[in-house]
Amino acid sequence: MKAMNGQQLHDLARRLWPIHRSITGNGTRQTLNIIKEYLPDLKIHEVPTGTQVFDWTIPDEWNVKGAQLIGPDGEVVIDYANSNLHIVGYSIPVDTELTLEELQPYLHSIPEQPDAIPFITSYYHRTWGFCLPHNQREHLKPGKYKAKIDTTLEAGSLTYGELILPGKVEDEIFISTYVCHPSLANNELSGPMVATGLATWVMENPDHHYTYRFAFTPETIGAITYASKNLERLKEHVIAGFQLTCIGDDRHYTYLASRNGNTRIDRIARRILSKKPNYVEYSYLGRGSDERTYASALVDLPFISIMRTRYGDYPEYHSSEDNLETVVTPSGLQGGLDAVKECIEVLEKIPVLTTTAYGEPQLGKRGLYHTMLNKNTSEEVMLRTNILAYADGTNSISDMSELFDEPVDTLTMMVQELVDHGLILTHQQSNNREAGALT
């Protein structure tokens, strides 16, 4: 498969746009099966209703056949066929008649965005409802309304997709995205699109060092399910993880840190994205997607989020205005794709440093510690010992340059000196410190 570009990803997003996705159901299956056309080795998994996953339980599967709200004069006021955002996600089946006053608690609109249809869900509380533009809601006539919602909520399964592309080592770069929102461009489709583009890029370049793991899951419950089923493997082998969402617009470049805030992938992403236009940075306190699971205390993966404009920070968020015309663009998707690729290329190509010595090595017997110290030689010795102190298998020369406020060229010369004396090893980062994957 040839690597996909922003325009091709935008075309794929248009194909997926009409499908009604949720945390379970046929829309998610249909979406994953289309993505599988581009990623033939994508495995699609089903997890039955009632399965315990960490502190959660897989809910009943939800599917929609149709929904209408019929007004006092017999006119169809709301028709699910016109927009899959018109129905509250996970609405129970309904066939009832109510006055406009009785109906109001089941109607949802955004006064600040009077022409937008909001995205509303109720996954774990049984209810129902319709979503509509506030302008339309304000002009509803008094009288009796017929609410008809044809849905099923029954035992089924949660569906997710997984793609593993083996590398030279078992240590992994993990890319996660979610497939559970209907017809939302930046908040939904941009993530799976960029993940698909990354997968085709890795497939086109098979000589990669690391193994690549891609997960296309429903948000929250899907990530919890995936982590619970793969926890031991993830904790043992993931050296860097990316949550991809809201990564297709042209406004900002956003980095959201891991819980630790200073893992190697944090440092790489901050270094790369801070050079992009309109850069925004958030700590883990600003989290809001599946990094909540993957970087949580007991899962504890080195996991960050890369976005264009973060969820909640753009006016079209969670509404019908989050579209493929004015919000998500081919250039926006390309920019998001390139940003993640740049981070991955650093992980693949820039070695980290590991000392071979337990404790501080004896530099004097190697001619690296001067017996007659002056200011300059003292600074050289201190810099050598600092390099050795931070050569723990997670820091590169670029990391040390920032940490010590020293030029890369100076550090490169000193690192080579220490390599020549057998005190430093250079290699790709490994989650297994003993394995090392030395080059």
C-alpha positions as CSV (number, residue, x, y, z in Angstrom):
1,M,0.0,0.0,0.0
2,K,1.4,3.4,-1.0
3,A,1.5,6.0,1.7
4,M,-1.6,8.2,1.7
5,N,-1.5,12.0,1.7
6,G,-3.8,14.6,3.1
7,Q,-6.0,14.8,0.1
8,Q,-6.5,11.0,-0.1
9,L,-7.3,11.0,3.6
10,H,-9.8,13.7,3.2
11,D,-11.4,11.7,0.4
12,L,-11.6,8.7,2.7
13,A,-13.2,10.8,5.4
14,R,-15.9,11.9,3.0
15,R,-16.7,8.2,2.3
16,L,-17.0,7.6,6.1
17,W,-18.9,10.8,6.9
18,P,-22.5,9.5,6.5
19,I,-21.9,6.4,8.7
20,H,-23.5,6.6,12.1
21,R,-20.8,5.5,14.6
22,S,-21.2,4.9,18.3
23,I,-19.4,3.1,21.0
24,T,-21.0,-0.1,19.7
25,G,-23.0,-1.1,16.7
26,N,-23.0,-1.7,13.0
27,G,-21.7,1.8,12.1
28,T,-18.4,1.1,13.9
29,R,-18.1,-2.3,12.1
30,Q,-18.8,-0.7,8.7
31,T,-16.3,2.0,9.4
32,L,-13.6,-0.5,10.4
33,N,-14.3,-2.7,7.4
34,I,-13.8,0.3,5.0
35,I,-10.5,1.2,6.7
36,K,-9.5,-2.4,6.3
37,E,-9.6,-2.0,2.6
38,Y,-6.6,0.3,3.0
39,L,-5.0,-1.7,5.8
40,P,-5.6,-5.3,4.8
41,D,-4.0,-6.7,7.9
42,L,-6.3,-4.8,10.3
43,K,-7.9,-7.3,12.6
44,I,-11.4,-6.6,13.8
45,H,-12.3,-7.8,17.3
46,E,-15.6,-8.3,19.0
47,V,-16.0,-8.1,22.8
48,P,-19.3,-9.4,24.1
49,T,-21.8,-7.4,26.1
50,G,-21.3,-7.9,29.9
51,T,-17.5,-8.4,29.6
52,Q,-15.7,-6.9,32.6
53,V,-12.9,-4.6,31.5
54,F,-11.1,-3.0,34.5
55,D,-13.8,-1.1,36.4
56,W,-16.2,-1.0,33.5
57,T,-18.6,-3.5,31.8
58,I,-19.3,-3.7,28.0
59,P,-22.8,-2.3,27.5
60,D,-25.6,-3.5,25.3
61,E,-25.1,-2.9,21.6
62,W,-27.0,0.0,20.1
63,N,-28.3,0.3,16.6
64,V,-30.5,2.8,14.8
65,K,-33.1,2.1,12.1
66,G,-34.7,5.6,12.1
67,A,-36.2,8.4,14.1
68,Q,-38.7,11.2,13.5
69,L,-40.5,13.9,15.4
70,I,-43.8,14.8,13.8
71,G,-45.5,18.1,14.5
72,P,-49.1,19.1,15.3
73,D,-49.9,19.6,11.7
74,G,-48.5,16.2,10.6
75,E,-45.3,17.7,9.2
76,V,-41.9,15.9,9.9
77,V,-40.1,18.4,12.1
78,I,-37.0,16.2,12.7
79,D,-35.9,13.3,10.5
80,Y,-32.9,11.2,11.5
81,A,-32.4,10.4,7.7
82,N,-31.3,14.1,7.2
83,S,-28.6,14.0,9.9
84,N,-27.4,11.2,12.3
85,L,-26.8,14.0,14.9
86,H,-30.5,14.5,15.2
87,I,-30.9,11.6,17.7
88,V,-29.3,11.5,21.2
89,G,-26.7,8.7,21.1
90,Y,-28.0,5.5,22.7
91,S,-31.6,6.6,22.8
92,I,-34.0,3.9,23.8
93,P,-36.9,3.0,21.5
94,V,-39.8,5.4,21.7
95,D,-43.3,5.7,20.2
96,T,-45.2,8.3,22.2
97,E,-47.2,11.6,21.9
98,L,-46.4,14.7,24.0
99,T,-47.3,18.3,24.2
100,L,-44.5,20.8,23.3
101,E,-44.1,21.6,27.0
102,E,-43.7,17.9,27.8
103,L,-41.3,17.4,24.9
104,Q,-38.9,20.2,25.8
105,P,-36.7,18.2,28.3
106,Y,-36.1,15.7,25.4
107,L,-34.9,18.4,23.0
108,H,-31.3,19.7,22.8
109,S,-29.9,22.7,21.0
110,I,-27.1,25.3,21.4
111,P,-28.4,28.9,21.9
112,E,-24.9,30.3,21.1
113,Q,-24.8,28.4,17.8
114,P,-28.4,28.8,16.7
115,D,-27.9,27.0,13.3
116,A,-26.0,24.0,14.6
117,I,-27.2,20.6,15.6
118,P,-25.5,19.5,18.8
119,F,-23.9,16.1,19.4
120,I,-25.4,14.6,22.6
121,T,-25.1,11.1,24.0
122,S,-26.4,9.1,26.9
123,Y,-24.4,5.8,26.8
124,Y,-24.9,4.7,30.4
125,H,-28.2,6.3,31.4
126,R,-31.3,5.0,29.6
127,T,-33.2,7.9,28.1
128,W,-34.0,9.4,24.6
129,G,-34.0,12.7,22.8
130,F,-33.7,14.7,19.7
131,C,-31.1,17.4,18.7
132,L,-31.9,20.3,16.5
133,P,-30.8,23.9,15.6
134,H,-31.9,26.4,18.3
135,N,-33.5,28.6,15.6
136,Q,-35.7,25.7,14.7
137,R,-36.5,24.9,18.3
138,E,-37.5,28.5,19.0
139,H,-40.2,28.3,16.2
140,L,-41.8,25.0,17.2
141,K,-45.6,25.3,17.3
142,P,-47.7,24.6,20.4
143,G,-49.6,21.3,20.3
144,K,-49.1,17.6,20.3
145,Y,-45.9,16.0,18.9
146,K,-45.3,12.3,17.9
147,A,-41.9,11.1,18.9
148,K,-40.8,7.9,17.1
149,I,-37.4,6.4,17.7
150,D,-36.7,3.0,16.2
151,T,-33.5,1.6,17.9
152,T,-32.4,-1.6,19.5
153,L,-30.5,-2.0,22.7
154,E,-29.6,-5.6,23.3
155,A,-26.8,-8.0,24.0
156,G,-24.2,-7.8,21.3
157,S,-20.6,-6.7,21.4
158,L,-18.1,-3.8,21.3
159,T,-16.0,-3.7,18.1
160,Y,-12.4,-2.4,17.7
161,G,-9.7,-2.7,15.1
162,E,-6.0,-3.5,15.7
163,L,-3.0,-3.5,13.3
164,I,0.4,-4.6,14.3
165,L,3.4,-4.0,11.9
166,P,6.4,-6.0,13.2
167,G,9.8,-4.3,13.3
168,K,13.3,-5.4,14.0
169,V,12.6,-5.4,17.7
170,E,9.5,-6.1,19.8
171,D,9.5,-2.7,21.5
172,E,6.6,-0.7,20.1
173,I,5.3,2.7,19.1
174,F,1.6,2.7,19.8
175,I,-0.8,4.9,17.9
176,S,-4.4,5.1,19.3
177,T,-7.5,6.7,17.8
178,Y,-11.2,6.4,18.3
179,V,-14.1,5.5,16.0
180,C,-17.3,6.3,17.8
181,H,-18.7,9.7,16.8
182,P,-21.2,10.3,14.0
183,S,-20.4,12.9,11.3
184,L,-17.9,15.0,13.3
185,A,-14.9,15.9,11.2
186,N,-12.2,17.1,13.5
187,N,-13.3,15.5,16.7
188,E,-13.8,12.1,15.0
189,L,-12.7,11.4,11.5
190,S,-9.4,13.3,11.6
191,G,-7.9,10.8,14.1
192,P,-8.7,7.6,12.2
193,M,-7.6,9.3,9.0
194,V,-4.2,10.3,10.2
195,A,-3.7,6.9,11.9
196,T,-4.5,5.3,8.6
197,G,-2.1,7.6,6.8
198,L,0.6,6.7,9.3
199,A,0.0,3.0,8.9
200,T,0.3,3.2,5.1
201,W,3.6,5.2,5.6
202,V,5.0,2.6,7.9
203,M,3.9,-0.2,5.5
204,E,5.7,1.6,2.6
205,N,8.9,1.7,4.7
206,P,9.3,-1.8,6.0
207,D,12.9,-1.3,7.3
208,H,11.7,0.2,10.5
209,H,13.4,-0.6,13.9
210,Y,10.3,-0.6,16.1
211,T,7.1,-2.6,16.0
212,Y,4.0,-0.4,15.3
213,R,0.7,-1.0,17.1
214,F,-2.4,0.8,15.8
215,A,-5.7,0.7,17.8
216,F,-9.0,2.0,16.4
217,T,-11.4,1.8,19.3
218,P,-14.5,3.5,20.6
219,E,-13.5,6.3,22.9
220,T,-13.1,5.6,26.7
221,I,-14.8,2.2,26.9
222,G,-12.8,1.0,23.9
223,A,-9.5,2.2,25.2
224,I,-10.3,0.6,28.6
225,T,-11.2,-2.6,26.8
226,Y,-8.0,-2.6,24.7
227,A,-5.7,-1.8,27.7
228,S,-7.3,-4.4,29.9
229,K,-6.8,-7.1,27.2
230,N,-3.2,-6.1,26.3
231,L,-1.9,-4.6,29.6
232,E,1.1,-6.8,30.2
233,R,2.3,-6.5,26.6
234,L,1.8,-2.8,26.5
235,K,3.6,-2.1,29.7
236,E,6.5,-4.3,28.7
237,H,7.1,-3.1,25.2
238,V,5.6,0.4,24.5
239,I,8.3,3.0,24.4
240,A,6.1,5.8,23.0
241,G,2.4,6.3,22.5
242,F,0.3,8.8,20.5
243,Q,-3.4,9.6,21.0
244,L,-4.7,11.0,17.7
245,T,-7.8,13.2,17.7
246,C,-8.8,16.7,16.5
247,I,-5.8,16.6,14.1
248,G,-7.3,17.8,10.8
249,D,-7.9,21.5,10.9
250,D,-5.6,24.4,9.8
251,R,-5.6,26.5,13.0
252,H,-3.2,25.3,15.6
253,Y,-0.6,22.6,16.5
254,T,-1.2,21.2,19.9
255,Y,0.8,18.9,22.2
256,L,-0.7,17.5,25.4
257,A,1.9,16.0,27.7
258,S,2.0,12.5,29.3
259,R,1.2,12.2,33.0
260,N,5.0,12.1,33.7
261,G,5.5,15.2,31.4
262,N,9.2,14.4,30.7
263,T,9.4,11.1,28.9
264,R,11.4,10.9,25.7
265,I,8.4,11.3,23.5
266,D,7.3,14.4,25.5
267,R,10.7,16.0,24.8
268,I,10.6,15.1,21.1
269,A,7.1,16.3,20.6
270,R,7.7,19.5,22.5
271,R,10.8,20.2,20.5
272,I,9.1,19.5,17.1
273,L,5.7,21.1,17.6
274,S,7.0,24.2,19.4
275,K,8.5,25.2,16.0
276,K,5.1,25.0,14.3
277,P,2.8,28.0,13.8
278,N,0.2,28.7,16.5
279,Y,1.7,26.2,18.9
280,V,-0.3,25.4,22.0
281,E,0.9,23.1,24.9
282,Y,-1.1,21.5,27.7
283,S,-0.1,19.5,30.7
284,Y,-1.8,16.2,31.4
285,L,-4.2,18.2,33.5
286,G,-5.7,19.3,30.2
287,R,-6.5,15.7,29.1
288,G,-9.8,14.7,27.6
289,S,-9.4,11.7,25.4
290,D,-8.0,8.2,25.7
291,E,-4.7,9.4,27.2
292,R,-6.9,9.2,30.3
293,T,-6.6,5.5,30.2
294,Y,-3.2,4.8,28.6
295,A,-1.3,7.3,30.7
296,S,-3.2,6.6,33.9
297,A,-1.4,5.7,37.1
298,L,-1.5,1.9,36.9
299,V,-1.3,1.6,33.1
300,D,1.4,4.2,33.0
301,L,2.5,4.3,29.4
302,P,4.7,7.1,28.0
303,F,1.6,8.4,26.1
304,I,1.0,11.9,24.7
305,S,-1.6,13.5,22.4
306,I,-0.8,15.4,19.2
307,M,-3.6,17.5,17.8
308,R,-4.2,20.5,15.6
309,T,-6.9,22.4,17.6
310,R,-7.8,20.6,20.9
311,Y,-11.3,19.3,21.6
312,G,-13.4,22.1,23.1
313,D,-11.0,24.8,21.9
314,Y,-12.8,25.4,18.5
315,P,-16.3,26.8,18.2
316,E,-17.6,24.0,16.0
317,Y,-16.8,21.2,18.6
318,H,-19.5,18.6,19.1
319,S,-21.9,20.1,16.6
320,S,-22.9,19.7,13.0
321,E,-20.6,22.7,12.2
322,D,-17.6,20.4,12.7
323,N,-17.5,19.5,9.0
324,L,-15.3,18.5,6.1
325,E,-15.8,21.8,4.3
326,T,-14.7,24.6,6.7
327,V,-13.1,22.8,9.6
328,V,-11.1,19.7,8.4
329,T,-9.1,20.2,5.2
330,P,-6.6,18.1,3.2
331,S,-3.8,20.5,4.3
332,G,-4.9,20.3,7.9
333,L,-4.8,16.5,7.8
334,Q,-1.4,16.6,6.0
335,G,0.0,19.0,8.7
336,G,-1.2,16.6,11.5
337,L,0.2,13.6,9.6
338,D,3.6,15.3,9.1
339,A,3.9,16.3,12.7
340,V,3.5,12.8,14.0
341,K,5.8,11.4,11.3
342,E,8.5,13.9,12.4
343,C,8.3,12.6,16.0
344,I,8.4,9.0,14.8
345,E,11.5,9.7,12.6
346,V,13.3,11.1,15.6
347,L,12.4,8.0,17.7
348,E,13.6,5.8,14.8
349,K,16.8,7.6,13.8
350,I,18.2,9.5,16.8
351,P,20.0,7.2,19.2
352,V,19.8,7.5,23.0
353,L,22.9,7.1,25.2
354,T,23.5,4.4,27.9
355,T,26.5,4.3,30.2
356,T,28.4,1.0,30.7
357,A,29.6,2.0,34.1
358,Y,28.0,1.4,37.5
359,G,28.6,4.5,39.6
360,E,30.8,7.2,38.3
361,P,33.6,5.7,36.2
362,Q,37.3,6.4,36.8
363,L,38.0,9.0,34.2
364,G,41.7,9.6,35.2
365,K,43.0,6.2,34.0
366,R,41.5,7.0,30.6
367,G,43.1,10.4,30.4
368,L,39.7,12.1,30.8
369,Y,40.3,13.6,34.2
370,H,43.0,16.3,34.5
371,T,45.3,16.1,37.5
372,M,45.9,19.9,37.4
373,L,42.5,21.6,37.2
374,N,41.7,25.0,36.1
375,K,38.4,26.5,35.3
376,N,38.2,25.3,31.7
377,T,39.3,21.7,32.4
378,S,37.0,21.6,35.5
379,E,34.0,22.5,33.3
380,E,35.0,19.8,30.7
381,V,35.2,17.1,33.4
382,M,31.8,18.2,34.9
383,L,30.3,18.0,31.4
384,R,31.6,14.5,30.9
385,T,30.2,13.4,34.2
386,N,26.9,15.0,33.4
387,I,26.7,13.1,30.1
388,L,27.4,9.9,32.0
389,A,24.9,10.7,34.7
390,Y,22.1,11.2,32.2
391,A,23.0,8.4,29.9
392,D,20.2,6.2,31.2
393,G,18.8,4.8,27.9
394,T,16.2,7.5,27.5
395,N,18.2,10.7,26.7
396,S,19.7,11.7,23.3
397,I,22.3,14.3,22.6
398,S,19.5,16.8,21.8
399,D,17.9,16.1,25.2
400,M,21.2,16.7,26.9
401,S,21.8,19.8,24.9
402,E,18.6,21.3,26.3
403,L,19.1,20.0,29.8
404,F,22.7,21.3,30.1
405,D,22.3,24.3,27.9
406,E,25.3,23.2,25.9
407,P,25.7,23.2,22.0
408,V,24.9,19.9,20.3
409,D,28.3,20.0,18.6
410,T,30.2,20.2,21.9
411,L,28.2,17.3,23.3
412,T,28.6,15.2,20.1
413,M,32.4,15.5,20.4
414,M,32.4,14.5,24.0
415,V,30.0,11.6,23.5
416,Q,32.2,10.3,20.8
417,E,35.1,10.5,23.1
418,L,33.2,8.5,25.7
419,V,32.1,6.0,23.1
420,D,35.7,5.5,22.0
421,H,36.6,4.7,25.6
422,G,33.8,2.2,26.0
423,L,31.9,4.3,28.5
424,I,28.8,5.1,26.4
425,L,26.7,3.0,24.1
426,T,24.4,4.5,21.5
427,H,21.2,2.7,20.5
428,Q,17.5,3.1,19.9
429,Q,15.4,3.5,23.0
430,S,14.2,0.2,24.5
431,N,11.5,-0.4,27.0
432,N,13.5,-3.4,28.1
433,R,16.7,-1.8,29.6
434,E,18.6,-5.1,29.6
435,A,17.8,-6.0,26.0
436,G,19.1,-2.7,24.7
437,A,18.8,-3.3,21.0
438,L,22.3,-2.0,20.5
439,T,23.3,-0.7,17.1
